Amino acid sequence: MRAKACITLLFVVSAVLDEIRISSVARNFSKWTTRYYSGFEAHGTLHGDANIAADGRLNGSLVLDGDGDYVEIKDQPQLKLGSQDFSMRAFVKLDNLTGYQTIFSKWGAVAYYSYWLYSGPNGDIYFNYSANGGNVYTLSATGVLNMGAWQRVDVKRTGDTLSLLIDRAKQTSQSP
């Protein structure tokens, strides 16, 4: 039986970061703690001049202006996805469609257990994934992100299929 990780990371850079959740336990902005479905907690550190806004897709949001603002969660075993089934979700609200902006990533010098979701120019979106450090798979969709509106971005691995969805509509998939 294949293990399954359910990670919901609600991030965006140069726009608004909604709340950070893993599984069904909400991120608490006052404590900056992320609770995993297993009960494990990881503390995040804010960098730059991020600020909290009352509006958001779920319960408030964190505004990141794209100039050195980010949330860092130290490497944890629970974030190493490998070849198991997983799902990741981000609610994003972009304030521009220029350049490349990281939504979330876990990428190091060695690509083992690595993933990176980012937006590109003209509303493009990309997801890079490596379960073993040798093979890197890229999913991409062009012109699917809009400026100024909340959008749901899902990345899922189910069995041998890796999929990218925008607002619950599948954009692309492949077998890693």
Residue pairs with C-beta under 8 A, 6 or more apart in sequence:
2 84
2 85
2 159
3 84
3 85
4 84
4 85
4 86
5 78
5 81
5 84
5 85
5 86
5 87
6 22
6 23
6 37
6 86
6 87
7 22
7 23
7 79
7 81
7 86
7 87
7 88
8 21
8 22
8 23
8 87
8 88
8 89
9 20
9 21
9 22
9 88
9 89
9 90
9 104
10 17
10 18
10 19
10 20
10 21
10 27
10 57
10 58
10 89
10 90
10 91
11 17
11 20
11 71
11 90
11 92
11 103
11 104
12 18
12 64
12 90
12 91
12 92
12 93
12 94
12 101
12 103
12 119
13 64
13 66
13 69
13 70
13 101
13 102
13 103
14 64
14 65
14 66
14 67
14 94
14 95
14 96
14 99
14 101
15 63
15 64
15 66
15 92
15 93
15 94
15 95
15 96
15 101
16 53
16 56
16 61
16 62
16 63
16 64
16 92
16 93
16 95
17 50
17 61
17 62
17 63
17 64
17 71
18 56
18 57
18 58
18 60
18 61
18 62
18 90
18 91
18 92
18 93
18 150
19 26
19 27
19 29
19 56
19 58
19 59
19 60
19 61
19 62
20 27
20 34
20 44
20 71
21 27
21 34
22 34
22 35
22 36
22 37
22 78
23 35
23 36
23 37
24 37
25 35
25 36
25 37
26 58
26 59
27 33
27 34
27 35
29 52
29 60
29 62
32 43
32 44
32 45
32 46
32 71
33 41
33 42
33 43
33 44
34 41
34 42
34 43
34 44
34 73
35 41
36 42
36 78
38 78
40 76
40 78
42 73
42 74
42 76
42 78
42 79
43 73
43 74
44 71
44 72
44 73
45 71
45 72
45 73
46 69
46 70
46 71
47 68
47 69
47 70
47 71
47 72
48 64
48 65
48 67
48 68
48 69
48 70
49 65
49 68
49 69
50 62
50 63
50 64
50 69
50 70
50 71
51 62
51 63
52 60
52 61
52 62
52 63
53 60
53 61
53 62
53 63
54 60
55 61
56 91
57 91
57 93
57 150
58 91
61 93
62 71
64 70
66 101
70 102
73 79
75 106
79 106
79 113
80 106
80 113
81 113
81 115
81 129
81 131
81 157
82 113
82 131
82 132
83 131
83 132
83 176
84 157
85 156
85 157
85 158
85 159
86 156
86 157
87 154
87 155
87 156
87 157
88 104
88 115
88 117
88 154
88 155
88 156
89 152
89 153
89 154
89 155
90 103
90 104
90 117
90 152
90 153
91 150
91 151
91 152
91 153
92 103
92 119
92 145
92 150
92 151
92 153
93 148
93 149
93 150
93 151
94 101
94 119
94 123
94 145
94 146
94 147
94 148
95 147
95 148
96 147
97 119
97 121
97 122
97 123
97 145
97 147
98 121
99 120
99 121
100 118
100 119
100 120
100 121
101 118
101 119
102 116
102 117
102 118
103 117
103 118
103 119
103 153
104 115
104 116
104 117
105 114
105 115
105 116
105 117
105 118
106 113
106 114
106 115
106 116
107 114
107 115
107 116
107 128
108 114
110 133
111 130
111 133
111 134
111 136
112 130
112 132
112 133
113 130
113 131
113 133
114 128
114 129
114 130
114 133
114 136
115 127
115 128
115 129
115 130
115 155
116 126
116 127
116 128
116 129
117 125
117 126
117 127
117 153
117 155
118 125
118 126
119 125
119 126
119 145
120 126
122 142
122 143
123 142
123 143
123 144
123 145
123 146
123 147
124 140
124 141
124 142
124 143
124 144
124 145
125 140
125 141
125 144
125 145
125 153
125 164
125 166
125 171
126 138
126 139
126 140
127 138
127 139
127 140
127 155
127 162
127 164
128 136
128 137
128 138
129 136
129 137
129 138
129 139
129 155
129 157
129 162
129 176
130 136
130 137
131 176
135 176
137 162
137 174
137 176
139 155
139 162
139 163
139 164
139 171
139 172
139 173
139 174
140 164
140 172
141 164
141 166
141 171
141 172
144 166
144 171
145 151
145 166
151 166
151 167
152 165
152 166
152 167
152 168
153 164
153 165
153 166
154 163
154 164
154 165
154 166
154 168
155 162
155 163
155 164
155 165
156 162
156 163
156 165
157 163
157 176
160 175
160 176
161 173
161 174
161 175
162 173
162 174
162 175
162 176
163 170
163 172
163 173
164 170
164 171
164 172
164 173
165 171
